[in-house]
Amino acid sequence: MEKDYIIATDLDGTLLDHHTYRFNKAMPALEYCDNAQVPIIFNTSKTFAETERLCKTLNNNHPFIIENGSALYVPKHYFARELEVNIPRFDAGAYWLYKFGLNRSEILSRLTTFKAQHTYQYWGFNSMSNRDLCRVTGLSLEQAASAQERQFSEPLLWQDKVEKLAAFVKHLQLFGLNVIKGGRFVHVLGQSNKAKPLTFLKEMYELNSDNQQTLIALGDSDNDKDMLNCADIAIVIASPVHENPIIEQHPHLIRSRYQGPDGWNDSILTLLQDNA
């Protein structure tokens, strides 16, 4: 049986430079994948608006996963056959939307109740202006506006002692909420993660192909651990600002020699060209 590759990648700090959000250093590998017809699936904490814009910029017409696994967007007519599952599916214009998480309004409602009972210090997106977000992230005003268009999660800027974060996570779990730590923010969402929609998507590719599907995942933060662990090949991208996620007992783990998009480019070209 022939082997096909699927690449799933985090964006901020992985395909995109942590400080500048640029991807130009990864262009050789992106072009190689395009020519080799290897689909690149963005699996990110970003919103639909942010992710779709990047897809269009890179002419990437493949499915993508947003808000830390809360939702999967599949272009209509992308797959000839679809899995029969109980995952809620909605018509979202040019896409089918598969929903894995809670609506943001429900998350904010639970956070309001939570905050009345606890004294943890944090600053949520919901109470930030676009200018506040620009100062915290370095995004432009237009980019900040897109980042605010949350549907299924609420990022928090943690302002309390680091050692209190574990207790915060445990207390929020009692409210049916999951907490995932990203490069800059703590993300509050439903019972979803980056692995659940990705595993579902891989099954969809397998249903529509006669070839074996090998999933490659790339990430740099704790919020990428589930995605990396579910992949056949996990690539941890070195970060300039934080420790890499701890991945244990993975059968095929690669650690990049370089940071961010430099590391993405080098790791993907080395892996795919060596196995061509």
N, C-alpha and C positions, 0 to 999 in steps of 0.2 A: 504493500500500500504506500502510495506517495504521501509526503508530509507537507502540510501547509502551515504557515505561521500566522498568528494573530498577535499584534502588539497592543498592550494596554498600558497607557502611561499617565502618571500624574503630570500636572502642568507646573505650578509655581515651585521653583527650586529644582525641578527635574528637566522637563523640556524647555521651560522658561527660566531665564536667569533670575535668581532670587531678588536682586536689587533693581535690575532694569526691565524685567519681564520680556526680554528679547529672546528670540529663538534662532537667530541667524547662524550661530555656531553649529547648530544641529542640521543645517540645510543639506549637507552632502548625504547624511543618513536618511533624511526625510525623502529626498529625491530618489535614493536607491530603493527605498521601500515602495515608492510610487511606481517606479519602473518594474519592480519585481512583483507588483500587485499584492503586496503585503498590507492588509488593512491596519490602520493605526486608530485605536479607540481611545479617545480622551476620557480619563476617569479622574474626576477632579472635584475639589470643594467649590469650584466656581459655579455661577448661575447659568441658566439656559442662555440668557442674552450674551454673556461673556464668552461662553463656549461656542455657541453658534457663530459668533463673529470671528473667532479664531479659525473655526472650520472653514469659513468662507475665504478668509485671508490665505489659508494654505491649500485651498481647493480640495479639502478633505470631505468626501461625501459619505463617510462611514457613520455608523451609530456612535453615540457618545453618552457618557454617564455623568450626572451632575450632583452637586451638593452631597459629596461623600457617600454615593451609592443610593441616594433617596429616589432617583428617577433615571430611567433609561429612555433615550429618544432614538427611535429607529426610523430612518427615511422610509416613507411609503414605497412599496414595490421593491424594496432592497432585497427581501427574501421571497422566494417563490412559495416556500412552505413555512408555516409557523407552528410553534409548539402549542399544544392544548394544555394550558395551565390555569390556575386560579389567581394569577397575578392581575390586578385591575389594569385594564387597558383603555386609553382614552384617545379620541381623535384630536390631534394637536396640529392642525393645518397640514404642513408638508410631512409631518411625522406621526408615528404611533408613539404614544407616551405610556410606558409601563411604570407604574407607581409602586415603589417599595417602602416609602416612608410616610410620615405624618405631614399634613398641611402645616405651614408655618403658623397660621392663625391658632391652631390647636397647641402647637409648641409654646407660643407666646402666652397663651392662656394658662398653661401649666406652669410656666416660669413665673408668672405673676403670683400665682398661689404659692409657689415655692419660695419666692423672695419675701413674702409676708411672714414666713416661718423661719427663715435663716438669714444670717448676717454676712454671707460671703460677699467680697468686693469684686465686682466685674462691670464691664461696660459693654452692653450689647449693641449690635448693629441697629436695632430698632430705635434706640435713643441717640444714635449718631447722625449728624448731618452729613451731607456729601463732603463738605469741607473738612469735617472732623476725620472722615475716612481717608481723605487725601493726605492729611498730616500723618496719620498712623501708618499708611501703606506706601505712600509715594505714587499712588495712582493719579491720573488726571481727573478732572471733574466729570468728564464723560464716562471714563472707566469706572469711577466711583458710583455713578448713577446706575450703571449696569450691575455692579457688584451688590447694590442694594435691592435688586429685583429678586429677592429670595422667595422661593415657593415652598421649600420643604425643610428648612433649617434656620438656626439662629446662631451666627458666630459671636463669640464673646471675647473681649480683650481682658485677660485675667489680670486683676489688680491686687490680688490678695497674696499671702505667703505661698510659695511654691508647695510647701509641705501640706497645705490645706486642700490641694486639688484632688487628691485621692478620696478624701471624705466627701467633697462636693460631688464627685462622680457617683459615689455610692448612694448619697441622698437623692440625687436626681433619678437614679434607676428606680427608686420607689414610686416615682411619678410616671414611669413607663417611658423614660427618655434615655437615650444613649449619648455618651460624650466621646468625641474623638478629637485628639490633639493634633493640630496642623502645624505648619511652619511659623505662623504668626498668631493664630487664633485658636480658641477652644470652641469646637463646633457642637452644638446641641441639636439632636435630631431624633427621629423615631428609632425603632429597632431595625435599622438598616446599616450597612457598611459597604465598602467598595467591592467586596467579594461577591455578594449575593447577586446583583444584576450582571456582573461579569461572568459568573458561572452559568447563569441562564443564557447569556448571549453566546457563550462558547457552544452550548448545546444547540442553539439555533444555527450557528455556522455548521456544526456537524450534521444536522438534519438536512442541510442544503448542499452538502458536499460528499463526494465519494472518498475523499482523502482524510487522513488523520490530521487533527488540528492540534498544533503545539502552541500553547499560550505563553508569551513572554510578557512579563510585567516589570515596569520601572517606577521607582519611587524613592523619596528621600526622607519622609517623615513618619511619625507614629501612625498617622491616619492612613498610611499605605500598607501597614502590616498585613491586614486581611487579604488585600489584593495580591501582595507578594507571596503570601503563604499558599494561596489557591492556584498560583501559576505553575506551569511546568518548568519554566526557567525564571528565576527572580533576579533582577538587577537592582542593587542598591546604589543610588547615585550620591556621591559625596556632597556634603553641604558646607557652605562657608560660615553658617551661623548656628548650627545645632548638631547634637549627636545623631548618628543614623539610627533608625529603628533596629531593635534586636531581633534578628531572624534566626531561629534555632532549628537544626536538623532538617534543613531544606535539601532535597536531593541534588539540586542544581542551582547553587547560589553564586552570583558574580558580584563583586564590588568594583565600582568604577575607579579608574585611575585618576580621573579629573572630576571637577565639580560641574553641576548644572548641565546646560546644553552641550558643553565640551565633553563631559562624561557620557551623556546620552549618545552623542554622535560616535564617539570612539567605541563604546560598548556594543552598539547595534551593528556598526560596520564590521567590527571584529567578529562578532558572533555569526552574522548572516553570511559574510564572505567566506569564513572558515567552513561553513556548512553548505555552501552553494554546490 
